[in-house]
Amino acid sequence: MTEQNFSEIRAELNRRKLIDRIFATIGLLVIVVSILILLGLTLQMAIAGISRITPQFFFSFPSRKPEEAGILSAWVGTTLVMFVTTIIAVPLGVASGIYLEEYSRKNWIADLIEINVTNLAGVPSIVYGLLALGLFVYILNLGESVLAAGLTLALLILPIVIVTTREALRAIPNSLREAAYALGATKWQMIWDHILPYSAGSILTGVIIGLSRAIGETAPVITIGALTFIAFLPDSPFKSEFPFLSFDWLKAPFTVMPIQMFNWVSRPEPEFIVNASAAGTVLIVMTLAMNTIAVYLRYLFRRGIKW
């Protein structure tokens, strides 16, 4: 190879490195600008609504008077709906991901299921709302209830949980599986004692991402009939008589934070805009709290594995 060929190769490598630097710089600028815009909008909303964030705001029902209106029914409804969503979507999604990745045969049927699950993760949320309206509200006669909303949002985030679980399991090296088998572990013992502990952090991250999407969704819950104005709370899940638990709250009407915000924003009085900004700030804090808990739990999982 001549010196001229070396010079050409060196020039080509320098050109590619320059392109890589330019692309990395543009990507970094886009990320920084996006984050700054998001922070600016969030700060603007927080500054506009901080004056309304008081204990009265949290423990008051909606009202026609903006200074007396609160988010009690909204945050209670959001909490109950997200609780139902979590207890349905997380076990079902994680179990489905484990089965598809570890137990199902690798054939065209598995490939078809994987393609469909991946595509479902990108389906618009209003489609899930229409599906839930026909299935849960009309066919199963669940009505416009907390249970129907929880099932709807569980369907919405189920593909996200499944895909995240599969990707987390795929990231575990096969050598760990082979080592477990070499020590005499069964397939389930290998998964439960070795694979899941190492992948729990990544699975948890995907779960929180799905729940963070669900907590801000409006279209599906509006489609199934969530109320825009509600001045009462569902029945308490606890009671004084045996068996001390009540499930009547699952059948209760509900509202959620995004719908309450939409209701206030649609009103002409500027004071309701302040209420909507305060509710949006509370919703963002709730989402950040969920993500913080996820990061902390992931840290605990990883530290426990290292020990």
C-alpha positions as CSV (number, residue, x, y, z in Angstrom):
1,M,0.0,0.0,0.0
2,T,1.4,3.3,-1.1
3,E,1.8,6.5,1.0
4,Q,-0.9,8.1,-1.2
5,N,-3.4,5.3,-0.1
6,F,-2.5,5.9,3.5
7,S,-3.2,9.6,3.1
8,E,-6.6,8.9,1.5
9,I,-7.5,6.5,4.3
10,R,-6.4,9.0,6.9
11,A,-8.4,11.8,5.2
12,E,-11.5,9.6,5.0
13,L,-11.2,8.7,8.8
14,N,-10.8,12.4,9.6
15,R,-13.9,13.2,7.6
16,R,-16.0,10.6,9.3
17,K,-14.7,11.8,12.8
18,L,-15.7,15.3,11.8
19,I,-19.2,14.1,10.8
20,D,-19.5,12.2,14.1
21,R,-18.6,15.4,16.1
22,I,-21.1,17.5,14.1
23,F,-23.8,14.9,14.7
24,A,-23.0,14.6,18.4
25,T,-23.0,18.4,18.7
26,I,-26.3,18.8,17.0
27,G,-27.9,16.1,19.1
28,L,-26.6,17.7,22.3
29,L,-28.0,21.1,21.3
30,V,-31.4,19.6,20.5
31,I,-31.5,17.9,23.9
32,V,-30.4,21.0,25.7
33,V,-32.9,23.2,23.9
34,S,-35.7,20.7,24.5
35,I,-34.9,20.5,28.2
36,L,-34.7,24.3,28.6
37,I,-38.1,24.7,26.9
38,L,-39.6,22.0,29.1
39,L,-38.1,23.6,32.2
40,G,-39.3,27.0,31.1
41,L,-42.9,25.9,30.6
42,T,-42.9,24.0,33.9
43,L,-41.5,26.9,35.8
44,Q,-44.0,29.2,34.2
45,M,-46.9,26.9,35.2
46,A,-45.5,26.5,38.7
47,I,-45.1,30.2,39.2
48,A,-48.6,30.9,37.9
49,G,-50.2,28.3,40.2
50,I,-48.0,28.3,43.3
51,S,-50.3,30.8,45.1
52,R,-53.2,28.3,45.0
53,I,-51.2,25.3,46.4
54,T,-52.5,25.3,49.9
55,P,-54.0,22.6,52.2
56,Q,-57.4,23.9,51.3
57,F,-56.7,23.3,47.6
58,F,-55.9,19.6,48.4
59,F,-58.9,19.0,50.6
60,S,-61.7,20.9,48.8
61,F,-64.0,19.7,46.1
62,P,-64.4,21.5,42.8
63,S,-66.6,24.6,42.9
64,R,-68.1,27.3,40.7
65,K,-66.1,29.8,42.7
66,P,-62.4,29.5,41.7
67,E,-61.1,30.7,45.1
68,E,-63.0,27.8,46.8
69,A,-62.3,25.1,44.2
70,G,-59.9,22.2,45.0
71,I,-58.6,18.9,43.7
72,L,-59.7,16.5,46.4
73,S,-61.9,14.3,44.2
74,A,-59.3,14.6,41.3
75,W,-56.2,13.4,43.2
76,V,-58.2,10.7,45.1
77,G,-59.6,9.5,41.8
78,T,-56.2,9.5,40.2
79,T,-54.7,7.5,43.1
80,L,-57.4,4.9,43.0
81,V,-57.3,4.5,39.2
82,M,-53.5,4.3,39.2
83,F,-53.7,1.7,42.0
84,V,-56.0,-0.5,39.9
85,T,-53.8,0.0,36.8
86,T,-50.7,-1.0,38.7
87,I,-52.0,-4.2,40.3
88,I,-53.4,-5.3,36.9
89,A,-50.7,-4.2,34.4
90,V,-47.5,-4.9,36.3
91,P,-48.0,-8.6,37.2
92,L,-49.6,-9.4,33.9
93,G,-47.1,-7.5,31.8
94,V,-44.0,-8.9,33.6
95,A,-45.4,-12.5,33.5
96,S,-46.1,-12.1,29.8
97,G,-42.6,-10.8,29.1
98,I,-41.1,-13.7,31.0
99,Y,-43.1,-16.2,29.1
100,L,-42.5,-14.7,25.7
101,E,-38.7,-14.4,26.3
102,E,-37.9,-17.5,28.3
103,Y,-40.6,-20.1,27.6
104,S,-42.2,-19.6,24.2
105,R,-40.8,-21.3,21.2
106,K,-38.9,-19.1,18.8
107,N,-41.0,-19.6,15.7
108,W,-43.2,-17.4,13.4
109,I,-46.0,-17.3,16.0
110,A,-43.6,-15.8,18.5
111,D,-42.4,-13.3,15.9
112,L,-45.9,-12.4,15.1
113,I,-46.8,-11.8,18.8
114,E,-43.6,-9.7,19.2
115,I,-44.5,-7.5,16.2
116,N,-48.0,-7.0,17.5
117,V,-47.0,-6.2,21.0
118,T,-44.4,-3.7,19.8
119,N,-47.0,-2.0,17.5
120,L,-49.5,-1.9,20.3
121,A,-47.1,0.2,22.3
122,G,-47.4,3.0,19.7
123,V,-51.2,2.9,19.2
124,P,-52.9,6.3,20.1
125,S,-54.5,6.3,23.5
126,I,-58.0,7.2,22.1
127,V,-58.1,3.8,20.4
128,Y,-57.8,2.1,23.8
129,G,-60.5,4.4,25.1
130,L,-62.9,3.3,22.3
131,L,-62.0,-0.4,22.9
132,A,-62.6,0.0,26.6
133,L,-65.9,1.8,25.9
134,G,-67.2,-1.2,24.0
135,L,-65.7,-4.0,26.1
136,F,-65.7,-2.8,29.7
137,V,-68.6,-0.3,29.7
138,Y,-71.1,-1.9,27.4
139,I,-70.3,-5.6,27.2
140,L,-69.0,-6.3,30.7
141,N,-71.3,-3.6,32.2
142,L,-68.7,-2.1,34.4
143,G,-70.1,1.4,33.7
144,E,-68.1,4.6,34.1
145,S,-66.3,3.4,37.2
146,V,-62.8,3.3,38.7
147,L,-62.4,-0.3,37.7
148,A,-63.2,0.4,34.1
149,A,-60.7,3.3,34.0
150,G,-58.0,1.2,35.7
151,L,-58.5,-1.6,33.2
152,T,-58.4,0.8,30.3
153,L,-55.1,2.4,31.4
154,A,-53.7,-1.1,32.2
155,L,-54.3,-2.1,28.6
156,L,-52.6,1.2,27.5
157,I,-49.4,0.5,29.3
158,L,-49.4,-3.3,29.1
159,P,-47.4,-3.4,25.8
160,I,-44.8,-1.0,27.3
161,V,-44.3,-3.3,30.3
162,I,-44.1,-6.4,28.2
163,V,-41.5,-4.9,25.8
164,T,-39.4,-3.5,28.6
165,T,-39.5,-6.8,30.5
166,R,-38.3,-8.7,27.4
167,E,-35.5,-6.2,26.7
168,A,-34.4,-6.4,30.3
169,L,-34.3,-10.2,30.2
170,R,-32.4,-10.2,26.8
171,A,-29.7,-8.0,28.4
172,I,-28.8,-10.7,30.8
173,P,-25.9,-12.8,29.5
174,N,-26.6,-16.4,28.6
175,S,-23.6,-17.4,30.8
176,L,-25.6,-16.6,33.9
177,R,-28.4,-19.0,32.7
178,E,-25.9,-21.7,31.9
179,A,-24.2,-21.3,35.3
180,A,-27.5,-21.7,37.1
181,Y,-28.3,-24.8,35.1
182,A,-24.8,-26.2,35.8
183,L,-25.6,-26.0,39.5
184,G,-28.8,-28.0,39.1
185,A,-31.4,-25.2,39.1
186,T,-34.7,-25.7,37.3
187,K,-35.8,-23.2,34.6
188,W,-38.0,-21.4,37.0
189,Q,-35.4,-21.3,39.8
190,M,-32.9,-19.9,37.2
191,I,-35.4,-17.1,36.3
192,W,-36.6,-16.3,39.8
193,D,-33.3,-16.5,41.7
194,H,-30.9,-15.2,39.0
195,I,-32.4,-13.5,36.0
196,L,-35.1,-11.4,37.7
197,P,-32.9,-9.9,40.4
198,Y,-30.4,-8.7,37.8
199,S,-33.1,-7.4,35.5
200,A,-35.4,-5.9,38.2
201,G,-34.0,-2.4,37.9
202,S,-34.6,-2.2,34.1
203,I,-38.1,-3.7,34.5
204,L,-39.0,-1.3,37.2
205,T,-37.8,1.6,35.0
206,G,-40.2,0.5,32.2
207,V,-43.0,0.1,34.7
208,I,-42.6,3.6,36.0
209,I,-42.4,5.0,32.4
210,G,-45.7,3.3,31.6
211,L,-47.4,4.5,34.8
212,S,-46.0,8.0,34.1
213,R,-47.8,7.9,30.8
214,A,-51.0,6.6,32.2
215,I,-51.2,9.2,35.0
216,G,-51.4,12.0,32.4
217,E,-53.8,10.4,30.0
218,T,-57.1,12.2,29.3
219,A,-58.6,10.8,26.1
220,P,-59.2,7.2,27.3
221,V,-60.9,8.1,30.6
222,I,-63.0,10.8,28.9
223,T,-64.1,8.2,26.3
224,I,-65.3,5.8,29.0
225,G,-67.3,8.5,30.8
226,A,-65.1,10.1,33.5
227,L,-66.9,13.0,35.1
228,T,-65.6,16.6,34.6
229,F,-67.3,17.7,37.8
230,I,-67.6,15.6,40.9
231,A,-68.2,16.7,44.5
232,F,-68.0,13.4,46.4
233,L,-65.5,10.7,47.0
234,P,-65.8,6.9,46.3
235,D,-66.6,4.7,49.2
236,S,-63.7,3.9,51.5
237,P,-61.9,0.6,50.8
238,F,-61.9,-0.1,54.6
239,K,-64.8,-0.6,56.9
240,S,-65.3,-1.4,60.6
241,E,-67.1,-4.8,60.1
242,F,-65.6,-8.1,59.1
243,P,-63.9,-8.6,56.6
244,F,-62.9,-5.0,57.0
245,L,-62.4,-4.5,53.3
246,S,-64.9,-3.1,50.8
247,F,-64.7,-3.1,47.0
248,D,-67.6,-0.8,46.4
249,W,-65.2,2.0,45.5
250,L,-64.3,0.0,42.3
251,K,-67.9,0.7,41.0
252,A,-67.9,4.4,41.9
253,P,-67.8,7.3,39.4
254,F,-64.6,9.2,39.3
255,T,-62.5,12.0,37.9
256,V,-58.8,12.4,37.5
257,M,-56.3,15.3,37.5
258,P,-56.0,15.8,33.8
259,I,-59.8,16.0,33.4
260,Q,-60.0,18.5,36.2
261,M,-57.4,20.6,34.6
262,F,-59.2,20.5,31.2
263,N,-62.4,21.5,32.9
264,W,-60.7,24.6,34.5
265,V,-58.8,25.6,31.4
266,S,-62.1,25.5,29.3
267,R,-63.7,28.1,31.6
268,P,-63.4,31.8,30.7
269,E,-62.5,33.1,34.2
270,P,-58.7,33.7,34.5
271,E,-58.8,32.5,38.1
272,F,-59.6,29.0,36.9
273,I,-56.5,29.1,34.8
274,V,-54.5,29.7,38.0
275,N,-56.2,26.6,39.5
276,A,-55.3,24.6,36.4
277,S,-51.7,25.7,36.7
278,A,-51.7,24.6,40.4
279,A,-53.2,21.2,39.5
280,G,-50.6,20.8,36.7
281,T,-47.8,21.5,39.1
282,V,-49.2,18.9,41.6
283,L,-49.5,16.3,38.7
284,I,-45.8,16.9,37.7
285,V,-44.7,16.6,41.3
286,M,-46.6,13.3,41.5
287,T,-44.9,12.0,38.4
288,L,-41.5,13.1,39.6
289,A,-42.1,11.4,42.9
290,M,-42.9,8.1,41.0
291,N,-39.7,8.4,39.0
292,T,-37.7,9.2,42.1
293,I,-39.0,6.1,43.8
294,A,-38.2,4.0,40.8
295,V,-34.6,5.4,40.7
296,Y,-34.2,4.7,44.4
297,L,-35.6,1.1,44.1
298,R,-33.3,0.4,41.2
299,Y,-30.4,1.6,43.2
300,L,-31.3,-0.7,46.0
301,F,-31.7,-3.6,43.7
302,R,-28.3,-3.0,42.1
303,R,-26.6,-2.5,45.4
304,G,-28.1,-5.7,46.8
305,I,-26.8,-7.6,43.8
306,K,-23.3,-6.2,44.2
307,W,-23.3,-7.3,47.9
